[in-house]
Amino acid sequence: MYDHITFEITELIAGIRADALAALTARERARFAAGRPRSRELAEAARAVLLDGVPMHWMLDWGTPFPLFLEAARGAGFTDVDGHHYADFCLGDTGAMFGHSPEPVAAAIRARADRGLTAMLPTADAIAVGRLLQEAFGLPYWQVATTASDANRFALRVARAVTGRPRILVFNGCYHGAVDETFVRLRDGRAVHRPGLLGQAADLTTLARVVEFNDLDALEAALRDGDVAAVITEPALTNIGIVLPEPGFHAGLRALTRRYGTLLLIDETHTISTGYGGYTRTHGLEPDLFVLGKPIAGGLPAAVWGCSAEVATRLRAVRASVDGGHSGMGTTLSANAFTLAAMRANLEAVMTPAAYARMLPLATRLADGIAGVIRARGLPWFITRLGARAEFGFLPTPPRNGTEAAHASIHALEHALHLYLLNRGVLITPFHNMTLVCPDTRSEDVERLVATLGTCLDELLAGGGA
Ligand SMILES: Cc1ncc(COP(=O)(O)O)c(C=O)c1O
């Protein structure tokens, strides 16, 4: 009876038609490939010598048909091997948050380059670095590691050593680098391994508890047994999209950790975007242990961890009670002369209050611009800003915890937007639509990003060429 009627069922993905998304993605992938013959050539050559054709497997996660090969980067932009120039809002996912090759860091590297790179001996730069870290973050004692993953691993080891407790606690949706104990998630109220882990030997759920961010009752229940050495957290979650702390959360977190004798490890590796001295200084947090990696040496592999005077005293006491041997902390190239020279220059002349004074208003304009683009098209999406960092996600309101945040991310849509912008000379991070501004970002770049995103959404809403 209804033969003559055809029903068209079109799936909507966060307000965008699935067929429009597929059409736009196919068109943009073709455009990317056609315009980048040299990147394609290098990608083919790389497949013969590098596992899966890249030196580090994340470089395949960009949603492009083949990797984009970098030629040169400076300040807020970079050029690919085919000669295209890009305004860079990804900035090495925070590693280049103060711009590519900032001149004071580049000069320090040049000055150090032929005076010895690594000798397992301290240089005078180390003292200057320690003083600058004290000044910026308030903690009295510092150590240098090669990556934030390492620094977190070492700081957690310190926490277990001084408390004599086995477990740690993380918030659902966290990421702290390649740190075994933190690879847990909350599912149906229980800790489970994070999906995708390879080669896992130990049951991490015996080492880590996991609760939702912003849930102080669950936190207290998890600390009450007195077996948790440390809570490790970013001040706001950023690795599952941004989840901001609710009013009173940090005060509650600090009070509960003190009440149950658990140390508080604040990982500022991404939230350093908040302002000078990171979220910790801006909001007066009082961590026992502190970690910062990525941009700390202007883009060279480096990280630091710091501790309170009390933790330092307890650590010395524990050390005195063991008979030497390897502490399980430290790597040979950490704190070498080359890194310390770059870190000093970065802390003295690049990562300064003046740099933030330039970045924060620009990031506000960027976030307001994107909010306007989303609002004008009536899409059920939110945007959140954390200082120089802004991200938009595919929910009507910002998420309150890791579980909600996981629903705000839709890879197919993220990849399409990322690819469209990339093809028009604007790079944003290919996951949870992360954008960062650096001191060199120009207001024209911000306007271009906002306008290009608007055009992309108009094309998607018009069918994406489907
Ligand atoms: C909050 C946080 N901590 C630590 C890390 C690990 O940094 P790396 O990969 O440089 O070791 C990351 C990486 O994204 C991070 O976001």
The ligand as an SDF file (V2000), in Angstrom:
LIG
                    3D

 16 16  0  0  0  0  0  0  0  0999 V2000
   48.7610   15.8100   31.5290 C   0  0  0  0  0  0  0  0  0  0  0  0
   49.8490   15.0430   30.8500 C   0  0  0  0  0  0  0  0  0  0  0  0
   50.8390   14.5260   31.5780 N   0  0  0  0  0  0  0  0  0  0  0  0
   51.8420   13.8410   31.0200 C   0  0  0  0  0  0  0  0  0  0  0  0
   51.8860   13.6430   29.6580 C   0  0  0  0  0  0  0  0  0  0  0  0
   53.0130   12.8580   29.0440 C   0  0  0  0  0  0  0  0  0  0  0  0
   53.8670   13.6750   28.3330 O   0  0  0  0  0  0  0  0  0  0  0  0
   55.0120   12.9920   27.4430 P   0  0  0  0  0  0  0  0  0  0  0  0
   54.2970   12.2710   26.3550 O   0  0  0  0  0  0  0  0  0  0  0  0
   55.8080   14.1420   26.9520 O   0  0  0  0  0  0  0  0  0  0  0  0
   55.7690   12.0830   28.3360 O   0  0  0  0  0  0  0  0  0  0  0  0
   50.8810   14.1600   28.8450 C   0  0  0  0  0  0  0  0  0  0  0  0
   50.8940   13.9630   27.3960 C   0  0  0  0  0  0  0  0  0  0  0  0
   49.9960   14.3170   26.6750 O   0  0  0  0  0  0  0  0  0  0  0  0
   49.8420   14.8830   29.4630 C   0  0  0  0  0  0  0  0  0  0  0  0
   48.8400   15.4000   28.7430 O   0  0  0  0  0  0  0  0  0  0  0  0
  1  2  1  0
  2  3  1  0
  2 15  2  0
  3  4  2  0
  4  5  1  0
  5  6  1  0
  5 12  2  0
  6  7  1  0
  7  8  1  0
  8  9  2  0
  8 10  1  0
  8 11  1  0
 12 13  1  0
 12 15  1  0
 13 14  2  0
 15 16  1  0
M  END
$$$$
